[in-house]
Amino acid sequence: MELTLSFWRDEVDMYRELIRLIIIFFFVLLCYLIYSFLASQFEKFYSPIISYVLFVLFFVGLGYLIGGYVGHHADRMASFLEQSLEKIPAIDFIVLIFGLMVGLLVASLISLPLFISSFSFSYPLIFLIFFFFGSGGVFIAWRKRSELRGLVDDEQAIAKSSVKILDTSAVVDGRVADLKEIGILEGELVLPSFVLSEIHSLVDSSDDLRRARGRRAIEILERLKSGGELRIEEKDYPQIKNVDDKLLSLAAEIKGTIITTDYGLSKVASLSGVKVLNLNEIAVALKQVFLPGERVKITVVKEGKERGQGAGYLEDGTLVVVEDGRRFIGKEIEVVVTGLIQTSSGKIIFAKPTEGSEWLER
């Protein structure tokens, strides 16, 4: 740890000295320009050698002091600049550069006669033309950025809409790996770094159940990673503490779809206008539909809530309540569907034993 910190300090000091050296070089160049001008105007009034040495010492010292100050605050300024730039989408930078290039192109065409002329005011006028049209191009591009963005944003919107952002609950659930392998989930799977940190906290938990969930999540991630189906997103939101809120912010920024099994997160995402895919809802939608009168074989595994009822499960996990099925517990019987209801947790099928079930019981 001490070696790492020492190396980091040495690297920071190196960048500070480099910035100081660049600023000193700039001041030496400025010194040369100013001295050349003054020498041509006041050469008769002072000694060239002494004045030159004084000029150099003054400007080098000034550059050394300013360079040290700028270098000392460079990391803070870089952090501020980075935070400011993160608030502006990359597509807006492209639009601004496009406006600047168009403005400079127009300025160069207008200034062409002045370049080949010999008027004394040509260069100041050229500077004003370039400044006016360059800044004007940037201003117009910024005002029209929403329209210009649409020219290049359609393909990016299509690509981003296929990005799937994994929630911790979806990773722990594990079905996302199966859905990805069979091709139901299209597009790129993205795992935010703050979700990965939450999974690591599960692995390090003192609770056995939470630790088991964390290990299962790690196995699922390794499975997705080995298949080249996963990308780690390093972007974080330090000002936001809640992981769900971070997920919503990331999904809104990159226009991705959140994959989760969390019912609460699904509802909040829908209200926030963020696309969400709940694995439980997918499972419910894919369950086989049985109509009244259809027959199916099940194994009665437990008693029902009402007297004499038995209960079993289909292969997809659908609960089947069998009237007068208690006496068949532990046996496979054929039942006929009498009805079904839809609940918040899924479908429940009601059935009764067929006449052949008496024979199966024996």
ABEGO torsion letter per residue (X at the ends): XAAAAAAAAAAAAAAAAAAAAAAAAAAAAAAAAAAAAAAAAAAAABBAAAAAAAAAAAAAAAAAAAAAAAAAAAAAAAAAAAAAAAABBAAAAAAAAAAAAAAAAAAAAAAAAAAABABAAAAAAAAAAAAAAAAAAAAAAAAAAAAAAAAAAAAAAAAAAABBBBBAAAAAAGAAAAAAAAGABBEBBBBBAAAAAAAAAAAABABAAAAAAAAAAAAAAAAAAAAGABBBBABBBAABABAAAAAAAAAAAAGBBBBBABAAAAAAAAAAGBBBBBAAAAAAAABBBBBBGBBBBBBBABBBABBGBBBBBBAAGBBBBBBGAAAABGBBBBBBBAEBBBBAAEBBBBBBBBAAAAAAAX
